[in-house]
Each structure stands twice: as structure tokens, then as C-alpha cells.
Amino acid sequence: MLKSDAAPLEGDVRIRLRTEVYDALAARKNVTHRAAQAQLHGLDRAHFGRIYTGDRVPTLRTAMRIAADLGTTVDALFVRESAA
């Protein structure tokens, strides 16, 4: 049996982009337009826009790529919330 430090999850859990953190990190890279941000992460502009607005939950791989592209961690860039 695997031991986990994570608390058990009840119900659905989603992650949401911390847009204020994202905007600050993207600005440091001089990438301020959504199309350029999407391109930085290798994503379609519309798909990235939905992640940005919270209409889409990124896969773990995508969340990790976005964080790595900005030189940060998934924990710093995303917040967990219970799904309604």
C-alpha cells in the first residue's frame, strides 16, 4: 500500500489558474497578449483562454507545462477548489 501525505479528497476537486500570479509572471517574460501566452505554452488560443477564465480545467501535463514555461510551480500558479 502506498503512503500519501495528501489529505483524502471528497467530491470533485478542480484547479483554477491564479490569474493575478499568472499575469505577473507572464509580464516578466514580456508576454502580455493571450495569443502570445497560448503560443508560449503550445496551446490553441481559445483553449488557453478557457483555462485562463476558469471555463476549462487543464490536465496535469498542461498545468505543469504552463508553470514550467513561467519558471514556477503548479502549486504557486493554480489553486484547488471543490467543484460545485
KAKAFEN-V970415 format. One record per pair of residues at least 4 apart in sequence whose ideal C-beta (glycine too) atoms are under 8 Angstrom apart, sorted by the first residue. I is the first residue (numbers start at 1). J is the second residue. Records with the same first field share a line. If there is no record, write none. Layout:
# KAKAFEN-V970415
I: J + J
This chain:
# KAKAFEN-V970415
9: 13
11: 82 + 83
12: 82 + 83
13: 80 + 81 + 82 + 83
14: 57 + 80 + 81 + 82 + 83
15: 57 + 58 + 63 + 74 + 78 + 79 + 80 + 81
16: 54 + 57 + 78 + 79 + 81
17: 22 + 51 + 52 + 54 + 58 + 66 + 77 + 78
18: 22 + 76 + 77 + 78 + 79
19: 23 + 52
20: 24
21: 25 + 72 + 76 + 77
22: 26 + 52 + 66 + 70 + 77
23: 27 + 32
24: 28
25: 29 + 70 + 71 + 72 + 77
26: 31 + 32 + 37 + 40 + 70
27: 31 + 32
29: 40 + 70
31: 36 + 37 + 40
32: 36 + 37
33: 37
34: 38 + 45 + 48 + 49 + 52
35: 39 + 45
36: 40
37: 41 + 48 + 52
38: 43 + 44 + 45 + 47 + 48 + 49
39: 43 + 45
40: 69
41: 48 + 62 + 65 + 66 + 69
42: 65
43: 47 + 48 + 51 + 62
44: 48
45: 49
46: 50
47: 51 + 56
48: 52
49: 53
50: 55 + 56
51: 55 + 56 + 57 + 58 + 62 + 66
58: 62 + 63 + 66
59: 63
60: 64 + 74
61: 65
62: 66
63: 67 + 74 + 77 + 78
64: 68 + 74
65: 69
66: 70 + 77
67: 72 + 73 + 74 + 76 + 77 + 78
70: 77
72: 76 + 77
73: 77
74: 78
